[in-house]
Amino acid sequence: MAQVSAKDAKESKGTSLAPGASLGTGGPLNLRVEVPRSMLAHFSQPEVHISIDNAARILGFAGEKELRRYVGPIFKQDGEDPPGTHVGALAFKRLVSLCAGKTTQARKLLEDFLAHLDVVNLPAAPLMLKGSVPGWPQCAPEAVGMDKAPFARLSKYFEWRANMKHFGGIACGVVKNGMLVYYQEAGYANVESKVKMSGDTMMRLFSMTKCLVAAAFMTFIEDTSLSIDLDDPVAKYISAFAPSQMSVLPKRGQKDNQPLERPITLRHLLTHTSGIGYGATLDDPWPPEKGSYYKIYEELCEKTRDGTIRNLEEWCNVLAKVPLKGQPGVFWDYSYSLDVLGRVVEVIAGKTLDAVLEERICGPLKMRDTSFAVPKDQAHRLGPWYKSVEADGNAKLCHLLEVVDRGGEDSGWIDANASKVLSGGGTVEVPLAMKGGMVSTFNDYLRFLLMIRNGGELDGVRVLKKETIQLMILNHVPAACNGKKTVFVFDKPGVGFNAVGQIQAQHPKQDKGSCSGEFGWGGLGGPPGA
């Protein structure tokens, strides 16, 4: 446990931490406090604080001066500074307890605090308007009924893998009951410069961008005034995807491209059952060899690389001219579908995808280090992207780390270097020039996952309705494939797909070690979220 100053300890009085909880190196800044939901409207966002004058009136005083006259001597006696112009959740809770013997209003509030009914979890101290939000509070595994021994073994395992150079570095964690019960940093963000990996190290999300785009899309689904349905044809939003203008590659024995039997729907895009395929990935030969699965996307990729395609709208219009690999709603195939869904979001909102994500997901969740392009003044936080290669073809030897993207100001994710096509799927660039998708940090992406876990809310800010979250995490593949229950992700028994990745349904032949109901997704750069 971190050392805590006397001042920090006083400020932390009255917190409802689980046994074994740690204050962390940020003192009380990363603590959490339960506040009655009825009080939530009084806390200003994004600072999550309340003015002292407003607090005074809520507590039953005529105003700030009267409150200060009452609590001032108490703070002085305890050797503490009086409250400032604004207070966070922890300081407000302290004021409630101090004033409960003075006013009826404070006494009623104290009863609400102690009842723990319909509460919302808020940061203990006010947050800064700019800069990274403090990391999530940690606690000992035993505090939430977990055994610490497996985590000790896991720590040694990740240290070993970092030393073996299976990756440059890793930041990872496990959350239970809203508390970070395990967190580890191993290896380096920049191996050459010996810059340690941390929770605030910027990392390339690649396909984990998909989850953020899907969540942004669902914010429009729940707006009934827009009359958007998951089974709407994509052509309703992008005319180039009209079935009459598209075709499907011929099957064996057929010479010509075939017409679409049904239109591509939004649900098809969300679940990768649209019939669209994917272009080349890392290490795939370029130009494509004859017969390769991504040969049909060669022109699309080249036009993206040379700048002929200048934005997501143009990219989707060119993609629509490429024949589908199969009929929509027949099979699952990992694809550019979420890139197309990103364009649908742009059309619905009348804004670019990056603006929509900031407005509806990253902004409300205070994910301040998550974006499509890293500002130059933050370039030092984005380390190189490494590819781990076996030494002499022997997996048992320490691997070699080859640099794919140099990081820093030379990175393909920095400012003007970033891809002009805002890829909701993670990348639309060709191998060796691979870039695109969003950049984030462990601490930022954890906030998104916690919002999903909390039923659409974090820090008292509701991003999605609980019902929408429930809809998001369902397996949508059977509905997308006309009720078929034998269409599986990567052909793994029982594995379906929802708005935030694959989900394991109970199946007699499911993989050993898989857990029914578990869902999540990963990215090309390595980081998964489950």
C-alpha positions as CSV (number, residue, x, y, z in Angstrom):
1,M,0.0,0.0,0.0
2,A,1.2,3.5,-0.8
3,Q,2.4,5.9,1.9
4,V,-0.3,8.5,2.8
5,S,0.3,11.9,4.3
6,A,-1.5,13.0,7.4
7,K,-3.3,15.6,5.3
8,D,-4.4,13.0,2.8
9,A,-5.6,10.8,5.6
10,K,-7.8,13.6,7.1
11,E,-9.2,14.3,3.6
12,S,-10.1,10.6,3.3
13,K,-12.2,10.5,6.5
14,G,-15.6,8.9,6.0
15,T,-14.8,7.0,2.7
16,S,-16.5,3.7,2.2
17,L,-13.5,1.8,0.8
18,A,-13.5,-2.0,1.0
19,P,-11.0,-3.6,3.4
20,G,-7.5,-3.7,1.9
21,A,-8.2,-0.8,-0.4
22,S,-5.3,1.4,-1.5
23,L,-5.2,5.1,-1.7
24,G,-2.6,4.8,-4.5
25,T,0.1,7.3,-5.2
26,G,-2.4,10.0,-6.1
27,G,-3.6,10.3,-2.5
28,P,-7.4,10.7,-2.3
29,L,-7.6,11.7,-6.0
30,N,-8.4,8.2,-7.2
31,L,-10.8,7.3,-4.4
32,R,-14.5,6.7,-5.0
33,V,-17.4,7.8,-2.9
34,E,-21.0,6.6,-3.0
35,V,-23.5,9.6,-3.1
36,P,-27.3,9.4,-3.1
37,R,-28.5,9.7,-6.7
38,S,-30.8,12.5,-5.6
39,M,-27.7,14.6,-5.1
40,L,-26.2,14.0,-8.6
41,A,-27.9,17.0,-10.2
42,H,-26.0,19.3,-7.9
43,F,-22.5,18.1,-9.1
44,S,-21.1,19.9,-12.1
45,Q,-19.5,17.9,-14.9
46,P,-16.8,17.3,-15.9
47,E,-15.1,18.4,-12.7
48,V,-17.6,16.4,-10.6
49,H,-17.8,19.1,-7.9
50,I,-20.3,21.3,-6.2
51,S,-20.0,25.0,-5.3
52,I,-19.7,25.7,-1.6
53,D,-22.6,28.1,-1.8
54,N,-24.8,25.5,-3.4
55,A,-23.7,23.0,-0.8
56,A,-24.6,25.4,2.0
57,R,-28.2,25.8,0.8
58,I,-28.6,22.0,0.3
59,L,-27.4,21.5,3.9
60,G,-30.0,24.0,5.1
61,F,-27.9,27.1,5.6
62,A,-28.8,30.6,4.3
63,G,-25.6,30.7,2.3
64,E,-21.9,30.1,2.2
65,K,-21.1,32.6,5.0
66,E,-23.4,30.9,7.5
67,L,-22.0,27.4,6.6
68,R,-18.4,28.7,7.0
69,R,-19.2,30.2,10.4
70,Y,-20.5,26.8,11.6
71,V,-17.8,24.5,10.2
72,G,-14.8,26.8,10.3
73,P,-14.0,26.3,14.0
74,I,-14.3,22.5,13.5
75,F,-11.8,22.5,10.7
76,K,-9.5,24.7,12.6
77,Q,-9.7,22.5,15.7
78,D,-8.8,19.5,13.5
79,G,-5.9,21.4,12.0
80,E,-7.4,21.4,8.5
81,D,-7.9,24.0,5.9
82,P,-11.5,25.2,5.4
83,P,-13.3,24.2,2.2
84,G,-12.5,26.1,-1.0
85,T,-15.0,27.5,-3.5
86,H,-15.9,24.1,-4.7
87,V,-15.9,20.6,-3.0
88,G,-15.8,17.1,-4.3
89,A,-17.9,14.1,-3.2
90,L,-15.7,13.2,-0.3
91,A,-15.6,16.8,1.1
92,F,-19.4,17.1,0.6
93,K,-20.0,13.9,2.5
94,R,-17.8,15.2,5.4
95,L,-19.8,18.5,5.4
96,V,-23.0,16.4,5.6
97,S,-21.8,14.5,8.7
98,L,-20.5,17.7,10.4
99,C,-23.8,19.5,9.9
100,A,-26.2,16.6,10.7
101,G,-26.5,17.9,14.3
102,K,-27.2,21.4,13.1
103,T,-29.9,21.2,10.4
104,T,-32.8,18.9,9.5
105,Q,-31.7,18.9,5.8
106,A,-28.2,17.6,6.6
107,R,-29.6,15.0,9.0
108,K,-31.9,13.7,6.2
109,L,-28.9,13.6,3.8
110,L,-26.8,11.7,6.3
111,E,-29.6,9.1,6.6
112,D,-29.6,8.8,2.8
113,F,-25.8,8.3,2.8
114,L,-26.0,5.6,5.5
115,A,-28.9,3.8,3.8
116,H,-26.8,3.1,0.6
117,L,-30.0,3.0,-1.4
118,D,-30.0,4.2,-5.1
119,V,-26.5,5.6,-4.9
120,V,-24.0,6.6,-7.6
121,N,-20.3,6.1,-7.4
122,L,-18.3,9.4,-7.9
123,P,-14.6,10.4,-7.7
124,A,-13.8,11.6,-4.2
125,A,-12.0,14.7,-5.2
126,P,-12.8,17.2,-8.1
127,L,-11.2,16.4,-11.4
128,M,-9.2,18.8,-13.4
129,L,-10.7,20.2,-16.6
130,K,-7.7,19.1,-18.7
131,G,-5.1,16.3,-18.5
132,S,-5.5,12.6,-17.8
133,V,-8.0,11.5,-15.2
134,P,-6.5,9.7,-12.2
135,G,-6.3,5.9,-12.5
136,W,-9.0,3.6,-11.0
137,P,-8.7,2.8,-7.3
138,Q,-7.2,-0.5,-6.3
139,C,-8.0,-3.0,-3.6
140,A,-6.6,-6.3,-2.4
141,P,-8.2,-9.3,-4.1
142,E,-9.3,-10.7,-0.7
143,A,-11.4,-7.6,-0.2
144,V,-13.8,-8.8,-2.9
145,G,-13.6,-12.5,-2.2
146,M,-10.8,-13.4,-4.6
147,D,-7.6,-15.4,-4.0
148,K,-4.4,-13.4,-4.5
149,A,-2.2,-16.4,-5.4
150,P,-3.3,-16.6,-9.1
151,F,-2.5,-12.9,-9.5
152,A,1.0,-13.4,-8.1
153,R,1.6,-16.2,-10.7
154,L,0.1,-13.9,-13.4
155,S,2.5,-11.1,-12.4
156,K,5.5,-13.5,-12.8
157,Y,4.1,-14.7,-16.1
158,F,3.9,-11.3,-17.6
159,E,7.3,-10.3,-16.3
160,W,8.7,-13.4,-18.0
161,R,7.0,-12.7,-21.3
162,A,8.3,-9.1,-21.2
163,N,11.8,-10.4,-20.5
164,M,11.4,-12.8,-23.4
165,K,10.4,-9.9,-25.6
166,H,7.1,-11.5,-26.6
167,F,6.0,-7.8,-26.5
168,G,7.6,-4.5,-25.7
169,G,5.4,-3.8,-22.6
170,I,2.0,-4.3,-21.1
171,A,-0.4,-2.6,-18.8
172,C,-3.2,-4.9,-17.6
173,G,-5.7,-5.3,-14.9
174,V,-8.8,-7.1,-13.5
175,V,-11.8,-5.4,-12.0
176,K,-14.4,-6.9,-9.7
177,N,-17.2,-5.2,-7.9
178,G,-16.1,-1.9,-9.4
179,M,-12.6,-2.2,-7.9
180,L,-9.3,-2.8,-9.6
181,V,-8.2,-6.0,-7.8
182,Y,-5.1,-6.6,-10.0
183,Y,-3.0,-4.1,-12.0
184,Q,0.4,-4.7,-13.5
185,E,2.9,-2.9,-15.7
186,A,5.6,-5.0,-17.3
187,G,8.3,-4.1,-19.9
188,Y,8.7,-0.8,-21.7
189,A,6.6,1.6,-23.7
190,N,9.9,2.4,-25.5
191,V,12.4,-0.4,-25.3
192,E,15.3,1.6,-26.8
193,S,14.8,4.6,-24.4
194,K,13.9,2.4,-21.4
195,V,10.6,4.3,-20.9
196,K,8.5,2.2,-18.6
197,M,5.0,1.1,-19.6
198,S,2.2,2.8,-17.5
199,G,-1.5,3.2,-17.3
200,D,-1.2,6.5,-19.1
201,T,1.0,5.2,-22.0
202,M,-0.8,5.8,-25.3
203,M,-1.4,2.6,-27.3
204,R,-2.8,1.9,-30.7
205,L,-6.3,0.4,-30.4
206,F,-6.7,-0.9,-34.0
207,S,-9.9,-3.1,-33.8
208,M,-10.7,-2.1,-30.3
209,T,-11.9,1.1,-32.0
210,K,-14.8,-0.9,-33.2
211,C,-16.3,-1.2,-29.7
212,L,-16.3,2.6,-29.3
213,V,-17.9,3.2,-32.7
214,A,-20.6,0.6,-32.0
215,A,-21.3,2.3,-28.6
216,A,-21.6,5.7,-30.3
217,F,-23.9,4.1,-32.9
218,M,-26.1,2.7,-30.2
219,T,-26.6,6.2,-28.7
220,F,-28.6,7.0,-31.9
221,I,-30.5,3.7,-31.8
222,E,-32.0,4.6,-28.4
223,D,-33.2,8.0,-29.7
224,T,-36.7,7.1,-30.8
225,S,-37.2,10.4,-32.6
226,L,-34.7,9.2,-35.2
227,S,-36.6,6.0,-36.0
228,I,-33.4,3.9,-36.5
229,D,-33.8,0.2,-36.6
230,L,-31.0,-2.4,-36.5
231,D,-32.6,-4.1,-39.5
232,D,-32.7,-0.9,-41.5
233,P,-30.9,-1.3,-44.9
234,V,-27.5,0.4,-45.1
235,A,-28.7,2.0,-48.3
236,K,-31.1,4.2,-46.3
237,Y,-28.0,6.0,-45.1
238,I,-25.4,5.4,-47.8
239,S,-27.0,5.2,-51.3
240,A,-23.9,3.5,-52.8
241,F,-25.0,0.4,-50.8
242,A,-28.3,0.0,-52.7
243,P,-28.6,-3.7,-53.6
244,S,-29.1,-2.8,-57.3
245,Q,-25.6,-1.2,-57.4
246,M,-23.8,-4.1,-55.6
247,S,-22.9,-7.7,-56.4
248,V,-21.5,-10.9,-54.9
249,L,-18.5,-12.9,-56.0
250,P,-19.6,-16.0,-58.0
251,K,-19.6,-19.4,-56.3
252,R,-17.8,-22.4,-57.7
253,G,-19.4,-23.2,-61.1
254,Q,-20.6,-19.6,-61.6
255,K,-18.9,-17.3,-64.1
256,D,-20.4,-13.9,-63.3
257,N,-20.9,-11.9,-60.1
258,Q,-24.3,-12.5,-58.6
259,P,-27.0,-10.0,-57.5
260,L,-27.7,-9.5,-53.8
261,E,-30.5,-11.7,-52.4
262,R,-31.2,-9.3,-49.6
263,P,-29.9,-5.8,-48.7
264,I,-27.1,-5.3,-46.1
265,T,-28.6,-4.1,-42.8
266,L,-27.2,-2.2,-39.9
267,R,-27.3,-5.4,-37.8
268,H,-25.2,-7.1,-40.5
269,L,-22.6,-4.4,-40.2
270,L,-22.6,-4.6,-36.4
271,T,-22.0,-8.4,-36.4
272,H,-19.7,-8.9,-39.5
273,T,-22.3,-10.9,-41.3
274,S,-22.6,-8.3,-44.2
275,G,-20.7,-10.4,-46.8
276,I,-18.0,-7.7,-46.8
277,G,-14.4,-9.0,-46.3
278,Y,-11.1,-7.5,-45.0
279,G,-8.0,-6.2,-46.7
280,A,-4.4,-7.2,-46.0
281,T,-3.1,-7.3,-42.5
282,L,0.5,-7.1,-41.0
283,D,2.9,-9.4,-42.8
284,D,0.6,-10.1,-45.7
285,P,2.4,-9.9,-49.1
286,W,1.8,-6.6,-51.0
287,P,0.8,-6.3,-53.8
288,P,-1.6,-9.2,-53.2
289,E,-0.9,-12.5,-54.9
290,K,-3.4,-14.0,-57.2
291,G,-6.1,-15.8,-55.3
292,S,-5.4,-14.1,-52.0
293,Y,-8.4,-13.4,-49.9
294,Y,-7.8,-9.6,-50.0
295,K,-7.0,-9.3,-53.7
296,I,-10.4,-7.7,-54.4
297,Y,-9.5,-4.8,-52.1
298,E,-6.2,-3.9,-53.8
299,E,-7.5,-0.9,-55.7
300,L,-9.3,0.4,-52.5
301,C,-6.2,0.1,-50.5
302,E,-4.0,1.7,-53.1
303,K,-6.3,4.7,-53.5
304,T,-6.3,5.1,-49.7
305,R,-2.5,4.9,-49.5
306,D,-1.8,7.4,-52.3
307,G,-4.4,9.9,-51.1
308,T,-6.9,9.6,-53.9
309,I,-9.5,8.7,-51.3
310,R,-9.6,11.7,-48.9
311,N,-12.2,10.8,-46.3
312,L,-14.5,8.1,-44.9
313,E,-17.4,9.0,-47.3
314,E,-15.2,8.5,-50.4
315,W,-13.8,5.3,-49.0
316,C,-17.2,3.7,-48.4
317,N,-18.4,4.7,-51.9
318,V,-15.4,2.9,-53.4
319,L,-15.8,-0.1,-51.1
320,A,-19.5,-0.5,-52.2
321,K,-18.2,-1.1,-55.8
322,V,-16.2,-4.1,-54.6
323,P,-18.1,-7.4,-54.9
324,L,-19.2,-9.0,-51.6
325,K,-17.5,-12.2,-50.6
326,G,-20.9,-13.8,-49.9
327,Q,-24.6,-13.0,-49.5
328,P,-25.5,-10.8,-46.5
329,G,-26.8,-12.7,-43.5
330,V,-25.4,-16.1,-44.4
331,F,-22.0,-16.4,-42.6
332,W,-19.7,-14.6,-40.2
333,D,-16.5,-13.1,-41.7
334,Y,-14.3,-10.5,-40.0
335,S,-14.6,-7.4,-42.2
336,Y,-14.6,-3.7,-42.9
337,S,-18.2,-3.6,-41.7
338,L,-17.6,-1.3,-38.7
339,D,-15.8,1.2,-41.0
340,V,-19.1,1.4,-42.9
341,L,-21.0,1.7,-39.7
342,G,-18.7,4.6,-38.8
343,R,-19.9,6.3,-42.0
344,V,-23.5,5.6,-41.1
345,V,-22.9,7.4,-37.8
346,E,-21.5,10.4,-39.7
347,V,-24.6,10.5,-41.9
348,I,-27.0,10.3,-39.0
349,A,-25.1,12.9,-36.9
350,G,-24.2,15.2,-39.8
351,K,-20.7,15.3,-38.2
352,T,-17.3,13.6,-38.7
353,L,-16.8,10.3,-36.8
354,D,-14.1,11.8,-34.5
355,A,-16.5,14.6,-33.5
356,V,-19.3,12.1,-32.8
357,L,-17.1,9.9,-30.6
358,E,-15.8,12.8,-28.6
359,E,-19.3,14.2,-28.1
360,R,-21.1,10.9,-27.2
361,I,-18.4,8.6,-25.8
362,C,-15.0,10.0,-25.0
363,G,-16.1,13.4,-23.7
364,P,-18.7,12.2,-21.3
365,L,-16.5,9.4,-20.1
366,K,-13.5,11.8,-19.6
367,M,-11.4,9.6,-21.9
368,R,-9.1,12.5,-22.6
369,D,-6.3,10.5,-24.2
370,T,-8.5,8.7,-26.7
371,S,-8.6,10.1,-30.3
372,F,-7.8,9.3,-33.9
373,A,-4.7,11.6,-33.9
374,V,-2.3,12.4,-31.1
375,P,-1.3,16.1,-30.7
376,K,2.4,16.8,-31.3
377,D,2.9,18.0,-27.7
378,Q,1.8,14.5,-26.5
379,A,3.9,12.6,-29.1
380,H,6.4,11.5,-26.4
381,R,3.6,9.4,-24.8
382,L,3.2,7.2,-27.9
383,G,6.0,4.7,-28.0
384,P,7.0,2.4,-30.9
385,W,4.8,-0.4,-32.1
386,Y,6.8,-3.6,-32.0
387,K,6.4,-6.9,-33.7
388,S,7.8,-9.9,-31.8
389,V,9.9,-12.3,-34.0
390,E,11.4,-15.6,-33.1
391,A,15.2,-15.7,-33.0
392,D,16.5,-18.3,-35.4
393,G,13.0,-19.8,-35.6
394,N,13.2,-21.0,-32.1
395,A,10.3,-20.1,-29.9
396,K,12.2,-21.0,-26.7
397,L,14.8,-18.3,-27.2
398,C,14.4,-14.7,-26.3
399,H,12.6,-13.0,-29.2
400,L,13.6,-10.0,-31.3
401,L,11.5,-6.9,-31.3
402,E,11.1,-5.3,-34.8
403,V,9.8,-1.7,-35.0
404,V,6.7,-1.4,-37.2
405,D,5.9,2.2,-36.3
406,R,8.6,4.4,-34.6
407,G,6.3,6.2,-32.2
408,G,7.0,9.8,-31.2
409,E,6.6,12.6,-33.8
410,D,7.4,10.2,-36.6
411,S,4.4,7.9,-35.8
412,G,1.6,7.4,-38.3
413,W,-0.8,8.4,-35.5
414,I,0.6,11.8,-34.7
415,D,-1.2,14.9,-35.9
416,A,-1.0,15.4,-39.7
417,N,0.6,12.0,-40.1
418,A,-2.6,10.3,-39.1
419,S,-4.8,8.5,-41.7
420,K,-7.2,10.8,-43.4
421,V,-9.8,8.1,-43.4
422,L,-11.3,7.8,-39.9
423,S,-11.4,4.1,-39.6
424,G,-14.1,2.9,-37.2
425,G,-12.8,-0.6,-37.8
426,G,-9.2,0.1,-36.8
427,T,-7.2,0.4,-40.0
428,V,-7.8,0.8,-43.7
429,E,-4.1,1.2,-44.7
430,V,-2.0,-1.4,-46.5
431,P,0.8,-3.5,-44.8
432,L,4.1,-1.8,-43.9
433,A,2.2,1.6,-44.0
434,M,-0.4,0.3,-41.5
435,K,-2.1,3.0,-39.5
436,G,-5.6,4.2,-38.6
437,G,-8.0,3.7,-35.8
438,M,-7.9,5.3,-32.4
439,V,-5.2,5.7,-29.8
440,S,-6.0,5.3,-26.1
441,T,-4.5,4.3,-22.7
442,F,-5.2,1.6,-20.2
443,N,-6.8,4.1,-17.8
444,D,-9.0,5.6,-20.5
445,Y,-10.2,2.3,-22.0
446,L,-10.9,0.9,-18.6
447,R,-13.4,3.8,-18.1
448,F,-15.2,2.7,-21.3
449,L,-15.4,-0.9,-20.1
450,L,-16.6,0.1,-16.6
451,M,-19.3,2.2,-18.2
452,I,-20.5,-1.0,-20.0
453,R,-20.2,-3.0,-16.8
454,N,-22.2,-0.3,-14.9
455,G,-25.1,-0.5,-17.3
456,G,-24.2,2.6,-19.3
457,E,-23.1,5.1,-16.5
458,L,-19.8,6.3,-15.0
459,D,-19.0,9.1,-12.6
460,G,-22.7,10.0,-12.5
461,V,-22.9,10.5,-16.3
462,R,-25.2,8.3,-18.2
463,V,-23.9,7.5,-21.7
464,L,-26.4,4.7,-22.6
465,K,-29.6,3.4,-21.1
466,K,-29.4,0.1,-19.2
467,E,-31.8,-1.4,-21.7
468,T,-29.5,-0.3,-24.6
469,I,-26.5,-2.0,-22.9
470,Q,-28.5,-5.2,-22.5
471,L,-29.3,-5.0,-26.2
472,M,-25.6,-4.4,-27.0
473,I,-24.2,-7.4,-25.2
474,L,-26.7,-9.9,-26.7
475,N,-25.5,-12.3,-29.4
476,H,-26.9,-10.8,-32.6
477,V,-25.6,-13.3,-35.1
478,P,-28.7,-15.6,-35.1
479,A,-30.9,-12.5,-35.7
480,A,-28.6,-11.3,-38.4
481,C,-28.5,-14.7,-40.1
482,N,-32.3,-15.3,-40.4
483,G,-32.5,-17.3,-37.1
484,K,-29.7,-19.7,-37.9
485,K,-28.0,-20.9,-34.7
486,T,-25.0,-22.6,-36.3
487,V,-23.2,-19.5,-37.5
488,F,-20.2,-19.1,-35.2
489,V,-17.4,-16.5,-35.0
490,F,-14.1,-18.0,-36.3
491,D,-16.0,-21.3,-36.5
492,K,-15.7,-21.8,-32.7
493,P,-18.7,-23.6,-31.3
494,G,-21.1,-21.3,-29.4
495,V,-19.1,-18.1,-30.1
496,G,-21.4,-15.3,-31.3
497,F,-20.9,-11.5,-31.8
498,N,-22.4,-8.5,-30.1
499,A,-21.8,-4.7,-30.3
500,V,-18.6,-5.0,-28.2
501,G,-17.0,-8.1,-29.6
502,Q,-17.4,-11.8,-29.5
503,I,-19.5,-13.6,-26.8
504,Q,-19.4,-17.2,-25.7
505,A,-22.8,-18.9,-25.5
506,Q,-23.1,-22.2,-23.7
507,H,-22.3,-25.0,-26.1
508,P,-21.3,-28.7,-25.4
509,K,-18.2,-28.2,-27.7
510,Q,-17.1,-24.8,-26.5
511,D,-13.4,-24.3,-26.0
512,K,-12.0,-25.4,-22.7
513,G,-11.3,-22.4,-20.4
514,S,-14.0,-20.3,-22.1
515,C,-16.7,-18.9,-19.9
516,S,-20.3,-18.8,-21.0
517,G,-21.5,-15.2,-21.1
518,E,-18.0,-13.7,-21.4
519,F,-17.6,-11.1,-24.1
520,G,-14.9,-8.8,-25.3
521,W,-12.5,-8.0,-28.2
522,G,-8.9,-7.3,-29.0
523,G,-6.8,-5.4,-31.5
524,L,-3.9,-6.0,-33.9
525,G,-1.5,-4.1,-31.6
526,G,-2.2,-6.5,-28.8
527,P,-4.6,-5.0,-26.2
528,P,-7.8,-7.0,-25.5
529,G,-10.7,-6.0,-23.4
530,A,-13.2,-8.5,-21.8
